[in-house]
Amino acid sequence: MRGIEAVELSWLERFFSSPNALTWEAFCDRSVAPVWLTYVTPWLELFIQRADRVPIVLPVFNEQGPYMWYACAADAHQAAALGEELYSFIGPSYSDSLGRPHHCDPDHPIEAALLKRFGEHVYCIVPRDEPARLDIPRRLNLYFGLLRRRPPIPDRTQQPFGKIRADFDRALLAGNEASASQLLESLHATGRVNAEQRKFLEIRQFAGLGRQQELAHNTSLLKAVMELALPPQTIADLIGALYETFVGSIESLSAEEIAVVFKRQIGQHYGPLFKERKGLRQPSVLKAFFLYEVTRDEPDRTRLSVIESAYPDEPQGKLLLQQWRERLLPLDKPASVEPDQLAAAGQAILDDEFDTAARLFLQMLPALSAYSGLLRCFSQLDDPNLIVAVRSQLSALPVTLLEQLSERDRKRLASLSSPALESTSAPNWLAWARDVAAHRYAGRDLVVLNDSVPKWTIEDYIDDPVKCQDLAVIVTSADGKADIVFRHAFAPFVEFFVNRTANSVRGFVPLYSMLIKMVAWNGGASTDELELVAALSFNFLGAVPDKQTYTDTVDDLGEILAANRSVTQIDWALNIAELLAIHPTPDSETRLRFFMAVLDLLNANGHRISVAQRRLLQLLAHDYGCENLLVGLSEPALSETSQFSTFEGLIALYTLTEPAAQRAREVLRSITPNAEIEIVADTVATNRLRHLSSKADVFVFAWRSSKHQAYYCVKENRGDRLLSMPLGKGAASIVQAALVAIEALLPN
């Protein structure tokens, strides 16, 4: 065959050699049965034509013809899609080996060739029986036809940079580490990410996936960036990780003991990270900056006061700062020098505390540096009274000083009447949304958001449902141009209003509903977006919405299901149906309508759904009072139900969502009757958690419903043993993860 490069020829020659009955020489000189060539030639031609941008499926022959197949992909992203598509076209009805990528044996001549060329992105298709062996070629031919008709997928590096970055943020929020890593490489491949920015993205990946402890102990990465000018999000990620790792768990100790630990673990090594706070107000970040300042040889009392005033309205945290100040900075402790006002104002600007800086500059008038500082601060001020005072002083600026202003300050003075045009940040979500709706950012909407959102605190919204309702109204009623901006801001919305809270918030109901509606309006959704919808649904239902909002939002979930009606989304559909079943409902009819849509999806794919999905559907049908509707659903094959019955090991399920854990245990007991199944929900490193982590044959860790302390305890005690981490926290996701892990332990 012409057009095959040497690198491809190398592995093909090894693949088509013993024990494969079809050799490469026989294939090239066509000295085999013509029908054998039809199983290979089309796949090779398409693979070469598309330059490995499509997967390839090749058979292994014996004297009777093809008896097994290997499906290979070029990278992790393509492999994930390949796995879903093979499951759709072949599925468990024809093969038991499609649940996970195949671990190639380096000592097997054929698999060694695939391992060298495709790494771990290989699936093995082993027919269930003789009829399946004869039918699989026909089904693979249908799949090949789909790939051939499908337009070539452009390289991700050709996608807009902003689109890739948005996908990266969604993958982090969904906990999809494989996808996030792939997208990080795609961002780097665009050529728009330099070495420093690559490090910032790696830090965001650690923090976004909840791996703060690993980030805090990554000394080389921290040392490499701490002298750089860091963006606000990177500062928040680094300082937050250091504080939570070394101080967060010892806040109950005395101030003196905490100060010793902070200085030894953080202050002495990472001081440059505390040069600029840039307006960050997350509690852990503020506490870290406070400890850094109060443990210095010459603490800046002004900066300490600013940090205290910036702390969110949260009594316990404010009390902690007060105790630290009293114990570590006694009133009778003299300051080595009086704080310099100009230096203090400059530090306030570095910390993005512009209101504080402006007050200091007002005290320094009529110095030229004070007027210059006020011009620097004016467009960023939040306090209305302060804005009036500063505007008044700048309007009366003496002519003698006006001539001494720099060109940049003169431009700032000229734009005094429209300061919003100079703004590089927004004071809160509501102000940003209003400016977006009014088209005031001239295309910089998302730039301003990304710079501002790390500086906002969730506490400002938890006790202000009116503000949340107003924000939801602005977003849902936006015109076309603003609506596009808001949809691109989906990930920051979810990170702020879902990930920054431990529980559902009643006042956030309009926002949860708004974000679910965003996905419904978009139509087709990625796997990561669907998982974020599941997280939003959990918070929405837990906040006990009113009937009208409940009905509208469940209908939106139905639209999402209809737009993503695929066998690969059955687990997601079952998880949503489970959430609706375990939470109170003000509208039973709407809830039942969604379940009927799920049931219709499973009926349409009855020959492809797994035994676990059937068992879970039966439980849900009981919850919904619809057992009679399962009569037409096909029963699983005997081999499918018996596949896991021999497993006698220990299965541990970690999740803080108790109903999902109990339902998952019930399903697993019906499939693995000889296994021991334990549920664990400890939030810290208890002896029981350590024991189960080290002893369990299968450990499923529902990371979306977990605590960091528990994760690191489990990870440490598992060692090199597999830790299964499903993307979702519903029973369907937990059961599927458990069965994949069990299958890997069963003898072939």
N, C-alpha and C positions, 0 to 999 in steps of 0.2 A: 504494500500500500504506500502510495506516494504522500509526501508532505509531513511525514512523521519525524520530529526532531530526535536527536540522539538520546536526549534525556528521557523522552517517552519510550523510545525503542528499547531502552535498557530494561525497564520494568515489564514491558509487554512480553519481551522474550522470556523473562523469568516466569511471568504469570502463565503463559502458554507453553508449559513444559511439564514434565512428570511431577505430580500424579495427574495432571490435566491430560485427558486423552486427545485433546486438540492441541497440536504443537504449533509454534509460530511459523515454522517452515511450511507445514501442511496448509496453514491458513493463507500464507502468501502465494504459494503455487497452486492453490485451489484444488488440492488433491484429496479433499474430504467431501462428504455428502453435501450437496448444495444447501440443504435445509439448515445444516450446522452454520454455514456462513451467514445466513439471515439472522441468526441470534447475536452475531458479533459485529458484522460490517456496519450496519446503520449507527450503532452506538459509537463506534470508533470514528466514523466520518463526522458525526455531529460534535463529538468531543474535540476533535482536531480543528474543525471549522470555527467553533466558538472559543477556541484557545482556553480550554478548561473552565469556561464560565458557566458550564452546565455539568451536572454530575454524570457519571458513567456507570452502567450496570453490565457486568460481564459474567458469563456462565463458566462453570467448571464441568467438563464432560467426562462421562464414562462411556462404555461401549453402547449404552442405550440412548445416549444423548445428554443434554444438560441435567444435572441432578442437584446442583446448588448454584447460588449466584452471590457475587460480591458487588455491592453498590458503594461507590466512592465519591467523595466530595473534595473540593480544593481547599476549603477552609471551614472554620466553625460555623459561620453564618450560613453557608451553603449546606453544611451537614445537618443543621437544625431543620431547615426546610426539607431536605431530602428525607429525613426521618419521618416527618409528618406526612409527606406525600406517599412514601412507601406504605405507611400505615393505612392511608386512605385507599390505595389501589390494591393492596394485598391483605394486610391486616392479619389478625390472629386466626381468621377462618382458614388461611392457607399456610401460615408459618407462625411458629412460636418464638422466633428469634429476632423480632423487630422492635422490641421494647427499648433497646438501648444500643449504642454503637458497639461494634465487635472489637474485642481486644485481640489484635493479631499476634500470632505466635511467631517470634523471630526465628525459631528453629524449623518452621514449616516453610518450604521453598516458595509456595505461592503467596502465603500471608506475609512473608518477609519482604517480598517485592512490593506489596501494597503498603506495608508499614513504612518503608523507606520513601515511597512516593507521596502517600496521602496522610501519613501519621496515624492519628486515632480517628480520622473522619471516615470510617469504613463501617458498613452494615453487612451482615451476613444473612442471606435468605436461604433457610433450610426448609424444604417442603414438609408439611405435616404428615402427608401420606402420598401414595402413588397418584391418586386422582389430582391432588394439589400440584404435584410435580408436572403433570401434563397440562394443567390449566394456568400455571404461573407464567409461562411464556406469552400466553394471550394477554394477560393482565399487564405484563411489562410492556407489551407492544402498545397497549392503550396509553400507558404512561409515557412511552417514547413519543407517541404522536402529540401528546400535550406539550412536551418539552420542545419538540420541533416547531410547533405552531406558536409557542410562546415567544414574543419578541425578545431579542437579546437584552438581558438586564444590564443597564449601564453600570460601569464601575462606580463604587460608592464615592470615590474621590471626585467624580464628576457631579455629585449632588451638591446643592448649596451648602456652604459651611454651616450656616445657621440651622439647617434641617438636621445635619448630622449631630450637631451639638445638642439640639433638642431631643433627638433620639437617645443620645448618651445620658442626658439627665433623666429621661423616663426609665431607661434601663437601670440606673442607680436606684431610683425610687421603687422600682419593682423588685429589686434585689437580684437582677439577672446579671450575674458576674460575667458569664461568657459573652453575652451580647455587649456589655459595657466595655470589656477588653477589646473586642473586635472594633467597636465604634471609636475607641481611643486610638487604635492604629489607623483607622480611616481618617480621623481628624489630623493625625500627624502626616498622613500621606498627601493631604491637600497642599502641603507646603506653606500653610499659613500659621503653623504652630512651631515656634522656635524652641530651643532647648529649655529655656526658663519656663515658658508656657506649658511645655510637656510635663514638667515637674508639678506645676500648679494643678494640672488635670489629674495627675497621679494622686496627689493629695486629696483632691475632690473625690476620686474614686474610693480611696480608703475610707474617708469620712462618710460618703454617701452609702456605702455598703455596710456601715455600722462597725467598721474594723478600727475603731479609735485606738485600741490598745496596740495593735500592730503599727499604726501610724506613730504613736508616741514613742515606740521603741525603735523606730527606723531612724537611727541616729544619722546615718549618712545622708538621707534625704532631707532631714531637718537642717543639718549643718550646711547643706548645699544651697538652701533657699533663705536662710535667716538674715543674710546681709542684703538681700534683694528688696526692691520696692514691691511689696506684696499687695494684691487686690484684697478688698474687704473679706470676700468669701474664703480666701486662703488663710487669712489671719484667723478668722472664726474657726475654720476646720482645725488648724494647728493648735491654737490656744485651747480650744474646747477639748481636743484629744488629750493634751498634756494634763489639763486640770482634772478631767474625769478619770484618767488613768492613775495619777499619783495622789490626788487630793480628794476627789469626789467621795471616796469610800471612808475617809477619816474625818469628815466634817464635825463629828461628834467629839473629837479630841479637843484638848485645850488649844487656845490660840498660839501659845508658845510652841507646842508640839507640831502644829500644822505649819507654822512658819519655818521650823527646822527642816521639815520634809520638803516644803516648797523650795526653799533656797538650795537644798542639796540636789534635788531631782530636776528642778526647772530653772530657778533663778541664776545659778552659777553657770549653766550651760547654754541657755537660750535667751539671754538678756536682750539681744538685738530684735527679737520678735516683738518686744514691748515698746518699741520706739513710737509707733503710731497705732492708735485704737480705731481710727477712721469711723467713729460714730457707732461702733458695734455695741449692742445692748443685751445680748444673750446673757443670762445670769452667770453661767460658768465662765464666760469670757470676762465679764466685769469683776467677778471674784478673783480671777487670776491676775488681772491688771492691778487690782487693789493690793493683793498680797505682794506682788512684785514691787510696787511703789513703797508699801509700808515696811518692807524688809531691806530697803536700800539704806546705805550709810547716811544719806541725806535725803529723806523723803520730801516730796513736793506736796505740801499740804493742800495747795490749790487743786492739784490734779486729783488728790484723794477726795476732796469735796465734790468735784465734778463727777467722779465715778459714782459716788454715793447718790448724787442727785439724779444721775442717769439710770439708776437701778429701777427695774419695773416695780409696780405697786404690788409687791409680794412680801408680806410681813416677815416671814421666816428668814428670807434672804437679807432683807434690810437689817434685821436684828443681828444676823451673823456679822455683817460688815461693821456694825456699831461695836460689837464685842471685840472684834479684831482691832479696831481703832483704839478702844480703851485699853486693851491689854498690850498692844504692840507699839502704840504711840501715845503714851500718857500725856496728860495736859501739862505736867511739869517738865516734860522733856524739851529742852530748848532746841530750836532749829538752828543749824550751824550758820545759816545765812538767811536773811529775809528773801522771800521769793521775788525775783525780778519780774515786774509786770509784763514787760515786752516778751521775755522768754516764756512766761506762763501763757500769754496770749498766743504765742507761736505754737506752743505745745497743744493748746486747745484746738487750733486749726488743724494740726496734724492728726488729732483725735476726732476731727469732724464735729467738734462741739462749738459750732459757730456762734450760738447765742452767748455762751460763756466768753468766747474770745471778744465778741462785740462789746460786752459789758466792760471788759478790761480795757479795751481800746478807748471807750468813752471816758474812762477815768484818766487816760493819758493825754487827752486833748489839751492844748492845740498842737501837739507835736505832729510833724509831717508823717511820721511812721504810724501814728494813730489813725489819721485820715486814710492812709493807704490800706491799713488793716481793715477799717470799716468798709471800704470799697470791696475788698476781697471777701468779706463776710456777707455783704448785704443780700445777694441773691439766694443765700442759703438759710436765711433766718426763718424761724418758725413762730416766734412770739410776736403777735400783732402789735403790742405796745412797744416792743423793742424796734420793730420795723419803722414805726412812726418816729421814734426818737432818733434812730440812725439817719433816716431820710432827712429829718430836719437839720441835723448837724452837717450832713453832706451838702445840702442845698445852700447852707450859709458858709461854705468853705471860703476862707479869705483868698483874694485874688493873688496875693503874694505867694501863697502856698500852691495855688492852682498851677502857676507857671513851673513849679518844681516837681510836679507829679510826672511819673513815667508815662510813656505813650499808652501802655496797657491800662494804667489807672484812669487815664483820660477817657479811654473807650468805655471803661466800666461806668464812669460818671455820666457819659453821654447816654448810656442805656438804662439810666436810673428809672425811667418811666416805664420800662418793660422788663423787669428783672427776671421774669419767668423764662425768657428766651436764653438766659445765661445758665439757667439751672442745670446742674449735672446730676442731681438727685432729687428724690421726692420725699416728703416727710412721712408719708404713710400710704397704705393701699388705696384709700379713698381719694386722696389728692391725686395720686398717679392715675387712677382710673378716670377721674374727671378730666384730667389733662389729655389722656388718650382719646376720650370721647369727643373732646373739643379740638383734636388734631393740633396740639400745641408743641409737640416734640419734634416736628419736622423729620420724621423717619427714625428718630433716636429712641423710640418708645421702649424697646427691649433693652437697649444699652443702659438707659436710666434705671429701668427695673432691676437689672442684674447688679448694678452698682448699689442700689438702695435697699433691696430686700434683706440682705444680711444685717442691716442696721435696725430693722423693725422687730418688735417683740410681740409675741403672741398674747401676752397679758393685756395689751391695749385693746384687744378684741373680745377676749373671753367674757368680760363683764359689760360689753356694749353691743347687745343684739341689734340695736337700731343701726349702728354703723355697718354691721354685717349685712343687714337687709338692704341698706342703701347701696352697698357695693354690689350685691347680687343684681339689683335692679339696673344699675348702670351697665353692667356687663351684658346682661341678657337683652337689653334694649338698644345696644350699640348698632350703629350703621355698619355697612359692609366693610369699610376700611378699618374702623376700630375693632370690629368683630374679629377680623383676621389677627390683629395684634393680641387680643385677649385669648384666642385659641392657641397662639404660639406661646402664651404665658401659662399654659396648662400645668407644666411641671413645677414652676415656682409657686403657683397656687396650691398644688397638692402638698409640696414640701412644707409650706408654711402652715396651712390649716389642718393638715392630717399628721404629718411626721413630727411636728413640734408639740403635739398634745398626746398625753398618755391615754386619754379616754375621749369618748364622744362629748361634744359640747353642744348644748341645746341651742344656743344662739347661732351656731354655725350651720344649722339645717338649711337655710337658703343657699349657702355657699356649697355645701355638699351636693344639693340638688342641681345647682347651676353647673358644677363641674361634670356631673354625670350627663347632663343635657348637652354639654359641649361635645362629648364623645358620640352621643346619639346623633347630633347634627352632622358630625364628620362622616358617618356611614361606616365603611370598613375601618377596623382598628387593629393595631399590632397586638401581639401577645402581651407586651409590657403595658400597653394602655388598658387592656382588659383586666389585668391584675390590679392596676390602679383603680379601675372602676369597682372591683371587688372590695378593695380597701375603703373606698368612698362609701360603698353600700353598707359596709359594716358600721362605719361611724354614723351614717345617716339613720339607719334603723335603730341603732343604740341611743340616738338622741330623741326618739319618740316623736316623730313629726305629726302634724295635724293631718286630717283625712285628705284634704285637697292636695297638699304637697306630696303626701304618700302616693296617692293615685297617679299624679302626674309623673312622679319619679319612677315608679314601678313600670308605668307605660314606656318611659324612656329606656328602661332596662330591656323591655320587650323589643324595642326598636333596635337596640344594640345587638340583641340575640339574633334578630331577623337579618341584620346586615352582616353578621359574622357566623352564618349558619354553616358549620363545618364539623366534621367528625373530630377534628383536632381540638375543638372548643367544647366538647361534651363535658369534660371535667369542670371547666369554668361555669357552664350552664348549671350543672348539678350543685356547685358551690353556692351560686346565687340563689337557687331554689331552696337550698338548705338554710341560708341566712334568712330568707323570707319566712321559712317554716318555724324557726326557733325564736323569732322576734314577734312581739304583739303586732296585730294588724288592725287598723281602723276600717279596712276595706277588703273583706275576704274575697269578693268577686274578682277584684283586680289581681290579687295574689294568685288566685286559682288560674286566672287567664295566663299568667306567666308560666305556671307549672305545666299547663296544657301545651304551651309552645315548646317547653323542654321535652315533654313526653313525645310530641310529634317529631322532634329532632331525633330522638333515640329510636323511635319506630322506623323512621326513614333509613336508619343506619343499623338496624337490628343485627345484621350479620357481621358487623364490625365492632360493636361495643364489647367491652371486656366483661368478665364475670363480676369483677368488683363494681363496675358501673351498674350492672343489673341489680346487684344486691343493694346498692345505695338507692337506686331508683325505687326498689320495693319498700324500703324504709320511708322514703319521702312520700310515696303513694299512700302509705298508712297515715302519715302526718296530714296529708291533704284530703284524706277520706276518699281516695280514688283507686282502691285496690282492684276493683273490677275492670279498670281500663288497661290493666297489664295482661289481659288474657291473650291478646294477639302478639305479644312480644315473644320472639323466638327464645328458646332455652339455650344456654351455653352448651357447647360440645362437651362430652364426657371427659375428653383429654384436657380441656381447659379447666374444668372444675377440679380435676385430680392432680393437676400439675404442682400445686403448692401444698397438697394435703400431707405430703411426707415431711414437710419442714417441721422440726421439733425444737427450734432454737428460741431464744429470748428476743422479743421485739419491744423496744422502748419508744414511746411516742411523747415528744415534748411539745407542749403548746399551752398557752394561757387561755385558749378558747375552749372551755370545758365541754360544751355540747358537741363541738366538732370532734374532739378527742373520743368521746364516748361513742359517737356514731361510727367513727373510724374503727374503734376497737370491735364493735359489734360486727361490722362487715368483715374485718380480718379474721375474727373467730369463725365465721361461716366458711371462709376460704382456707384458713390454716388451723384446723381444729386441734392439731397437736402442738401448736406453738404456745408459748407463755407470753402474754401481752401486758405490759405495764404502762400506765400513764403517769407522767411526771410534770409538775408545773412549778417547781421551786425557782424562785427568782434570784437566788444567790447560790454559792457553791456549798451545798449541803452534802453530808456523807452519802445520803441516798442517791443524789445526782451523780456523785463521783463513782459510786458503785455501779449504777446502771450504765454510765458512760463507758466504763472499762469492761463490763461483763456482757452487755447486750450484743447479740449477733447482728442485729439490725437496729440502728438508732435513727429515728426520723425527727429532725429538729425543725419545727415550723417557725422559721426565723421572723416572720412578720408578726408573730405573737410570742415575743420572747424578751428577755433582758440580757444586756451585754455581759453581765457577770456570769449568767448561766451559760451563755455561748462559749466564753473562754474556758469555763470549767469543763464543759463537754469536750471541746476541741482538744484541750490538754490531755484529758484522760482517754480519749479515743486513740491518740497516737496516730499510727499510720492506717488505722482501720477506717472504713468508709463512714462518712457522716452525710446522711441524705437530707437535703435541704429543699423542700418543695417551694415553688414560687408562691403558691396560694396557701391560706391557712384553713381552708375548708376540708371536710372529710374526704372528698374525692381526691384532692391533691395529696393529702396525707397517705391515703390508701395506695394511690398509684406509686408514690415514692417508696413505700414499704415493699410493694410487690416487685418493683424493679431491683431493689437491693436483695430481696430474697432470691430472685431468679439468678442473680450473679453468684449466689452461694450454692445453688443446686447443681448437682453433677449433670454434665451434658448428656 
